[in-house]
Amino acid sequence: MALCWISVTPSNPHHNSIIIQNLSTTPSSPPPHKRKPAQITTSVSTFASSSNPFTESERYPVVMSKRLVNFSIVGAVLSRFLIFSKALASQLLELQQYTDPKEGFTIFIPSSWIKVEKAGATVLFEDTNKKSNNVGVVVNPTRISSLGEYGTPQFVADKLIQAERRKESTKEAEVIAFSERSGHGGLQVYEFEYKVDSTRGGLKRVFSAAFVASKKLYLLNIAHSDGLDDPLDMERRMFLEQILHSFDAVPAT
């Protein structure tokens, strides 16, 4: 919704006062048909100069009051709409914790998304309204004990992009950011953000995380549409980042 602010500037008050002054300095005995306009002009001049203590913008109290009332109504409506939108968004973007004790990982997932079966995925959750929006985790055995043995975050990010580009459906793939954080017990966790344009689902934003624990490689992929018709807004981005940062190993019992 676009709001247009219209500013109305009153005419030059000095020019008006000169005109009023000229009209008020009429001969003392004008013809009868000119007396009435002269008296009216004098009363207006007196009101403008002495009886009205307001500023120039306040010499139009009726117009200004109507305009203020209109703006206050619009502001109240917008305020209610924004409050309602945030409340609705918070309900739709509610998170709940998902833990897989067998594979040994935990993560937050959207409460409204459903769990589906897919070959190659340890677990996968899909948006009920748009299946291309999903959160998936893959767990595979590995010989290394930490990601540091495999390479730096940038090195792993390059490997991820190369894997994406090898897919037949991929038209373009680009790394946006990569970083490292500590998980439970100082666990080394790499995080990545990249975008992919493919013939399957169009332009997508992907948030990914990886760590190694107990000789297993854990890989998280969060895919979300980011096309011109459905761009990723800031609130949804923060929501997806919460999921990304929640990915961690389950403490050993």
Salt bridges, closest charged atoms under 4 A:
GLU56 OE2 - ARG59 NH2 3.21
GLU103 OE1 - LYS216 NZ 3.39
GLU164 OE1 - LYS167 NZ 3.38
GLU174 OE1 - LYS195 NZ 3.74
GLU191 OE2 - ARG181 NE 2.32
GLU191 OE2 - HIS245 ND1 2.98
GLU193 OE2 - ARG205 NH1 2.75
GLU193 OE2 - ARG237 NH1 2.78
ASP197 OD2 - LYS171 NZ 3.93
ASP226 OD2 - ARG205 NH2 2.66
ASP230 OD2 - LYS130 NZ 3.74
GLU241 OE2 - ARG237 NE 3.26
